């Protein structure tokens, strides 16, 4: 009898078909049709394995699962999963550590360029049928040769540092566990505490997980400690930045610009204070999405599911609990 895998996120049927084409023998796959906890409880009830990308998986959802052996994150950050509830139920949790590092790093650099060079604003006026090379609040600036501060130097932060080397950037980084001198030299990065990183960076790029220590890390005080010509980029998690403080800093020209792909509430509400801020670039949590990274990541998730099915351990790199 086939074991059941459910993707909890609502996904297009075309994506579901791509997943089924990679499905190991002996498994069947279904997926969410809409958002909402009641729907999640319904579709997880008979699942042997569940996959979550961005939807929150609460204790109530996990308690509705009668046969669940493994909850797998499609990606890296597990702040949307109730790990305590999973442990209490004896449900294993895994993720694909580092699987989206290069796509997210590329996207982060793209957001840096977009914010510094005002690419979205130029696109917008052209789409309106206008020709106006004075579309921004400040003069465009280059990324090349700038000091970039990376907050969080895991797989994604390291991939971003490697890309920035091609721009001749000086790279500061901040993380709880400092790299060895040899690792710093190999990456071409320099350790700094957070106040120094914020004060010296032309671009601050966030790549840290959302934890009790990082929640609200970038607030009004932090923003006021940055250069007035600085740009903030967030491809980490929305809760790392206090959104109301960011909007205030942008409107008061405390910093030059910002770009974010992640939000305190997702999907972003229609009445969010972030909408309509002229020096703010918004994208709908796209950074990890790359068609040519789809199959390797999915195959890795399915391989972990097969291991659990066979009673084998999940590799330490991917095991959460």
C-alpha positions as CSV (number, residue, x, y, z in Angstrom):
1,X,0.0,0.0,0.0
2,X,1.4,3.5,-0.9
3,X,2.5,5.8,1.8
4,X,1.0,9.3,1.7
5,X,3.0,12.5,1.4
6,X,1.1,15.9,1.6
7,X,2.5,19.2,0.7
8,X,0.7,21.6,3.1
9,X,1.2,24.7,1.0
10,X,-1.3,25.5,-1.7
11,X,0.6,24.9,-4.9
12,X,-0.4,24.9,-8.6
13,X,-1.3,21.6,-10.2
14,X,1.6,22.0,-12.6
15,X,4.0,22.1,-9.6
16,X,2.3,19.0,-8.1
17,X,2.8,17.2,-11.4
18,X,6.5,18.1,-11.3
19,X,6.7,16.7,-7.8
20,X,5.0,13.5,-8.8
21,X,7.4,13.0,-11.6
22,X,10.2,12.8,-9.0
23,X,8.2,10.7,-6.5
24,X,9.9,7.5,-5.3
25,X,8.1,4.2,-5.9
26,X,5.6,3.3,-3.3
27,X,4.5,6.9,-2.4
28,X,1.5,9.1,-3.4
29,X,1.4,12.8,-3.1
30,X,-1.4,15.4,-2.5
31,X,-1.3,19.1,-1.6
32,X,-3.1,22.0,0.0
33,X,-5.8,23.8,-1.9
34,X,-6.2,26.9,0.3
35,X,-4.8,28.6,3.3
36,X,-6.2,28.2,6.8
37,X,-5.6,25.9,9.8
38,X,-8.9,24.0,9.4
39,X,-7.8,22.9,5.9
40,X,-4.3,21.9,7.2
41,X,-5.8,19.8,9.9
42,X,-8.0,18.1,7.3
43,X,-5.3,17.2,4.8
44,X,-2.6,16.2,7.3
45,X,-5.0,13.8,9.1
46,X,-4.1,10.6,7.1
47,X,-0.6,11.7,5.9
48,X,2.5,9.6,6.7
49,X,4.8,12.5,5.7
50,X,4.1,16.3,5.5
51,X,6.1,19.0,3.6
52,X,5.8,22.6,4.5
53,X,7.3,25.5,2.7
54,X,5.9,28.8,4.1
55,X,2.6,27.7,5.8
56,X,2.7,27.7,9.6
57,X,2.4,24.2,11.2
58,X,1.0,24.6,14.7
59,X,0.5,22.1,17.5
60,X,-3.2,21.9,16.6
61,X,-2.2,20.9,13.0
62,X,0.2,18.3,14.2
63,X,-2.2,16.9,16.7
64,X,-4.7,16.3,13.9
65,X,-2.1,14.0,12.2
66,X,-2.9,10.4,13.0
67,X,0.1,8.7,11.3
68,X,2.7,11.4,10.7
69,X,6.3,10.1,10.9
70,X,8.1,13.1,9.4
71,X,7.5,16.8,8.9
72,X,9.9,18.1,6.3
73,X,10.7,21.8,5.6
74,X,10.9,22.7,1.9
75,X,13.9,25.0,2.5
76,X,15.9,25.9,5.6
77,X,14.1,28.1,8.1
78,X,11.9,26.2,10.6
79,X,10.5,29.1,12.5
80,X,7.1,28.3,10.9
81,X,7.1,24.8,12.5
82,X,6.1,24.1,16.1
83,X,9.1,22.0,17.0
84,X,8.1,21.4,20.6
85,X,4.8,19.9,19.5
86,X,6.6,17.7,17.0
87,X,8.9,16.5,19.7
88,X,6.0,15.8,22.0
89,X,4.3,13.7,19.4
90,X,7.5,11.9,18.4
91,X,7.4,13.3,14.9
92,X,10.8,13.8,13.2
93,X,11.5,17.1,11.6
94,X,14.0,17.7,8.7
95,X,15.1,20.4,6.3
96,X,17.3,20.8,3.2
97,X,20.1,22.7,4.8
98,X,21.9,24.9,2.3
99,X,19.7,23.8,-0.6
100,X,18.6,27.3,-1.5
101,X,21.8,29.1,-0.6
102,X,22.9,30.1,-4.1
103,X,19.4,31.2,-5.3
104,X,18.8,33.3,-2.2
105,X,22.3,34.8,-2.4
106,X,21.8,35.7,-6.1
107,X,18.4,37.3,-5.2
108,X,20.0,39.3,-2.3
109,X,22.6,40.8,-4.7
110,X,19.7,41.5,-7.1
111,X,17.9,43.4,-4.4
112,X,21.0,45.3,-3.5
113,X,21.4,46.5,-7.1
114,X,17.7,47.2,-7.4
115,X,17.7,49.4,-4.4
116,X,21.0,51.2,-5.1
117,X,20.3,51.8,-8.8
118,X,16.5,52.3,-8.5
119,X,15.7,49.7,-11.1
120,X,12.1,49.1,-10.0
121,X,11.2,52.8,-10.2
122,X,12.6,53.1,-13.7
123,X,10.6,50.0,-14.8
124,X,7.5,51.5,-13.3
125,X,7.7,54.8,-15.1
126,X,8.4,53.1,-18.4
127,X,5.4,50.8,-18.0
128,X,3.3,53.9,-17.6
129,X,4.5,55.2,-21.0
130,X,6.8,57.8,-19.5
131,X,10.4,58.7,-20.0
132,X,11.9,60.1,-16.8
133,X,15.5,59.5,-15.7
134,X,14.8,61.4,-12.4
135,X,12.4,58.9,-10.9
136,X,14.0,58.6,-7.4
137,X,14.5,60.5,-4.2
138,X,18.3,60.2,-4.3
139,X,21.0,59.7,-6.9
140,X,21.7,56.1,-7.9
141,X,24.8,54.5,-6.4
142,X,27.1,51.6,-7.4
143,X,27.6,48.3,-5.5
144,X,31.2,47.9,-6.6
145,X,33.7,48.8,-4.0
146,X,31.2,49.3,-1.2
147,X,31.3,47.9,2.3
148,X,28.6,45.2,2.8
149,X,27.6,44.0,6.2
150,X,26.2,40.4,6.3
151,X,24.2,39.5,9.4
152,X,24.2,35.8,9.7
153,X,26.9,33.9,7.9
154,X,25.5,30.4,7.3
155,X,25.3,28.8,3.9
156,X,23.3,31.7,2.3
157,X,25.5,34.4,3.9
158,X,28.6,32.7,2.7
159,X,27.3,32.3,-0.8
160,X,26.4,36.0,-0.8
161,X,29.9,36.9,0.3
162,X,31.4,34.8,-2.6
163,X,29.2,36.7,-5.1
164,X,30.1,40.1,-3.6
165,X,33.8,39.3,-4.0
166,X,33.3,39.9,-7.8
167,X,32.2,43.4,-7.0
168,X,35.3,44.2,-5.1
169,X,33.3,44.7,-1.9
170,X,34.7,44.9,1.6
171,X,32.7,42.4,3.6
172,X,31.9,42.6,7.3
173,X,30.0,39.8,9.0
174,X,28.3,39.3,12.3
175,X,27.3,35.9,13.8
176,X,27.3,34.4,17.3
177,X,30.0,31.9,16.5
178,X,33.0,33.5,14.7
179,X,34.7,31.7,11.9
180,X,38.3,30.7,12.2
181,X,41.0,33.0,10.8
182,X,41.6,30.6,8.0
183,X,37.8,30.5,7.1
184,X,37.6,34.3,7.2
185,X,40.6,34.6,4.9
186,X,39.2,32.0,2.5
187,X,35.9,33.9,2.2
188,X,37.5,37.4,2.3
189,X,35.4,38.5,5.3
190,X,36.0,40.5,8.4
191,X,34.2,39.9,11.7
192,X,32.5,42.8,13.4
193,X,30.1,43.3,16.3
194,X,26.6,44.5,15.2
195,X,27.0,48.2,16.1
196,X,30.2,48.4,14.1
197,X,28.7,46.5,11.1
198,X,25.7,48.8,11.1
199,X,27.8,52.0,11.4
200,X,30.4,51.1,8.6
201,X,28.3,49.3,6.0
202,X,26.9,50.8,2.8
203,X,24.7,47.8,2.4
204,X,23.4,45.7,5.3
205,X,22.1,42.3,4.2
206,X,20.2,40.1,6.6
207,X,20.7,36.3,6.4
208,X,20.0,35.2,10.0
209,X,17.3,32.8,11.2
210,X,14.3,34.2,13.2
211,X,14.9,33.3,16.8
212,X,14.1,35.0,20.1
213,X,17.6,36.7,19.8
214,X,17.0,38.1,16.3
215,X,13.3,39.0,16.5
216,X,13.1,42.8,16.1
217,X,16.9,43.0,15.7
218,X,16.7,45.9,13.2
219,X,14.6,48.5,14.9
220,X,14.6,52.3,14.8
221,X,17.7,52.6,16.9
222,X,19.6,50.2,14.7
223,X,18.4,52.0,11.6
224,X,19.5,55.4,13.0
225,X,22.9,54.0,13.6
226,X,23.4,53.2,9.9
227,X,24.7,55.6,7.3
228,X,22.2,58.0,5.7
229,X,23.4,56.6,2.4
230,X,23.0,52.9,3.4
231,X,20.6,50.3,2.0
232,X,19.0,47.5,4.0
233,X,18.3,44.1,2.3
234,X,16.2,41.4,4.0
235,X,16.1,37.9,2.6
236,X,16.0,36.3,6.1
237,X,12.7,36.5,7.9
238,X,10.2,39.4,8.2
239,X,10.3,39.4,12.0
240,X,14.0,40.3,12.1
241,X,13.0,43.9,11.1
242,X,10.4,46.0,12.8
243,X,8.4,47.0,9.8
244,X,6.9,50.2,11.2
245,X,10.4,51.4,12.2
246,X,11.7,50.7,8.7
247,X,8.9,52.7,7.1
248,X,9.6,55.6,9.4
249,X,13.3,55.5,8.7
250,X,12.7,55.4,5.0
251,X,10.2,58.3,5.0
252,X,12.5,60.4,7.2
253,X,15.5,59.6,4.9
254,X,17.3,58.0,7.9
255,X,18.7,55.5,5.4
256,X,18.7,55.7,1.6
257,X,16.6,52.7,0.7
258,X,15.6,49.1,1.5
259,X,14.5,46.0,-0.2
260,X,12.7,43.0,1.4
261,X,11.5,39.7,0.2
262,X,10.1,38.6,3.6
263,X,7.4,40.0,6.0
264,X,6.1,39.8,9.5
265,X,2.8,38.6,8.0
266,X,2.7,36.6,4.8
267,X,1.0,37.0,2.4
268,X,1.6,40.7,2.9
269,X,-1.8,42.4,3.9
270,X,-3.2,44.7,1.3
271,X,-3.2,47.6,3.9
272,X,0.4,47.0,5.0
273,X,2.4,50.1,5.9
274,X,5.1,48.8,3.6
275,X,3.1,49.4,0.5
276,X,3.6,52.7,-1.3
277,X,6.9,53.7,0.2
278,X,8.9,55.1,-2.7
279,X,12.4,54.0,-1.6
280,X,11.4,50.5,-0.7
281,X,11.6,47.5,-3.0
282,X,9.1,44.7,-2.3
283,X,9.0,41.1,-3.6
284,X,6.7,38.3,-2.6
285,X,9.1,35.8,-0.9
286,X,10.7,34.8,-4.2
287,X,14.3,34.5,-3.2
288,X,14.5,30.7,-2.9
289,X,12.5,30.0,-6.1
290,X,14.6,28.9,-9.1
291,X,13.4,26.4,-11.6
292,X,16.9,24.9,-12.0
293,X,17.1,24.3,-8.2
294,X,13.7,22.5,-8.0
295,X,14.7,18.9,-8.8
296,X,17.8,18.7,-6.6
297,X,15.9,20.1,-3.6
298,X,12.9,17.9,-4.1
299,X,15.0,14.8,-4.6
300,X,16.8,15.5,-1.4
301,X,13.5,15.8,0.5
302,X,12.2,12.6,-1.0
303,X,15.4,10.8,-0.1
304,X,15.0,11.8,3.5
305,X,11.4,10.5,3.4
306,X,12.5,7.2,2.0
307,X,15.1,6.9,4.8
308,X,12.4,7.3,7.4
309,X,10.2,4.9,5.6
310,X,13.0,2.3,5.8
311,X,13.7,3.0,9.4
312,X,17.1,4.7,8.6
313,X,18.4,7.9,10.2
314,X,18.1,11.3,8.5
315,X,21.6,12.7,7.8
316,X,22.8,15.0,10.6
317,X,23.0,18.0,8.2
318,X,19.3,17.8,7.5
319,X,18.0,16.5,10.9
320,X,16.2,19.1,13.1
321,X,14.7,16.9,15.7
